[in-house]
Amino acid sequence: MTSRADAGQLSFVQLQAQLEATPAAKALRETTFVVVDLETTGGRASPGADGVADAITEIGAVKVRGGVVEGEFATLINPQRGIPPQIVRLTGITTAMVHDAPTIDAVLPMFLEFAGLGSARKGGDDTVLVAHNAGFDVGFLTAAAQRCGLGWPRPPVLCTVRLARRVLSREEAPSVRLAELARLFAVSTTPTHRALDDARATVDVLHALIERVGNQRVHTFADLRAYLSHATPAQRRKRTLAEALPHRPGVYLFRGPSDEVLYIGTATDLRRRAGGYFNGSDRRSRITEMVALATRIDHVECAHPLEAGVHELRLLAAHAPPYNRRSKFPRRWWWITLSQEAFPRLSVVRAPRHDRVIGPFRSRADAAATAALLARFTGIRTCTTRLSRTGRHTCPPAEVSPCPAAPDITAAQYAATVQRAAALIDGTDNSALRSAVHQVTALAARGHYESAARLRDHAATTIEILWRSQRARALAALPELVAVAPDGTGGWRLAVIRHD
């Protein structure tokens, strides 16, 4: 495989610049936090059994960066329904107060623009959304965006409830309610169950919590997310193994104490992907064990993910790393092929000897079932008796799954059946598939609906695997293939694939 990266070099530079500008890569003091609080008519962001959802009555938000408030946003919202008495008692917001307020479809675009999450800001690359019990607030905002026909930009989210529970002991903070944390940290704004007051109080709580983790090597938003994860201290200490990797596509190799390869993977961003193994997000025991053994990470930088995928396959075959599941069975695929004998059969094999094949299949059972269906409608024999070229096809009658081939025929007569099966594999004769579809219709007409459904599903699967096999063979037959795909940043990924 030969890669031509020059044509896409500018786009990769742009991509790297964008990655370095994301909150995950920035220091916390350079990250823009938009702290938001909502008041609502109730606790249901999505419709319940009665088909009714609650609505937002007030949004308050504070934009802060480096400890400096850069702006505030506050407005009442007309929920277009009455506000329940218990909500009025809690918030003080009455139906009369919101009667002349704008509706959410007018307010939400303005809030997204304020937060840096509007379309002009490319989805909020520079914004972390913060809320106390973020699941509640973000759930209502997401549901509102969907009802308004707006695409939710999916910004990174930080929940101060979760952060407080991670930072503070139970003795220090038995409760992590906003009012209790405000008293603990003696913040300047008292929470009042009004959106802007509560957002201002959450800003002070956020700063106090970030100060607590500053001496634990938490310097970026990525560090903070890792700190909030289930990673052990030993895992987090190993994050330095990924710091030398570039923000580029490629293949990474975890190596153990004796420099043996433990695990191989691909990534569109090597540093971000490899660093993710140290934040506890992958809870699989074998991955946790692998990270504990790792002493360094090698990498192969690639022009794009396609090249990385090819390198990965070659490295898996060369090293067979113990913590890659698929490397333990590098030839586990199954194929269907016409056997090389006087009276050929559809055989299920590991390694076909020619390119007229169907597959690959993940299991031998799937391959055998597809071969049986094709034999049934092409007339290829399924009996296993060895027949000479001068012999005739004869096999004892069977009450269950009889051999589809015509009885008492010579090899010359059988050749037409073999040719029909070969044409089906090549995609030049689909008469066997039409016969299967007609059989489905006939079974349904006789009222055998379960049998018709099974045959229908099996035939559909067979058609899909035949189409994929024919497409793969057509591509493999090309001496040179030029593949181009957009890279998502205005550039293109270009690959040239050749074989002799």
Secondary structure, DSSP 8 states (H G I E B T S, - for coil): -EE--GGGHHHHHHHHHHHHTSTTTSBGGG-EEEEEEEEESSS-SS--TTS----EEEEEEEEEETTEEEEEEEEE---SS---HHHHHHH---TTTTTTS--HHHHHHHHHHHHT-SGGGTTTTTEEEEETTHHHHHHHHHHHHHHTT-------EEEHHHHHHHHS-TTT-S---HHHHHHHHT-SS---SSHHHHHHHHHHHHHHHHHHHGGGT--BHHHHHHHHSS--HHHHHGGGGGTTS-SS-EEEEEE-TTS-EEEEEEESSHHHHHHGGGTT----HHHHHHHHH--EEEEEE-SSHHHHHHHHHHHHHHH--TT-TGGG-TT--EEEEE-SSSS-BEEEESS-SSS-EEEEESSHHHHHHHHHHHHHHH--B-------TTSEE-----SSS---S-SSEEHHHHHHHHHHHHHHHHTS--HHHHHHHHHHHHHHHTT-HHHHHHHHHHHHHHHHHHHHHHHHHHHHT-SEEEEEEE-SSS-EEEEEEE--
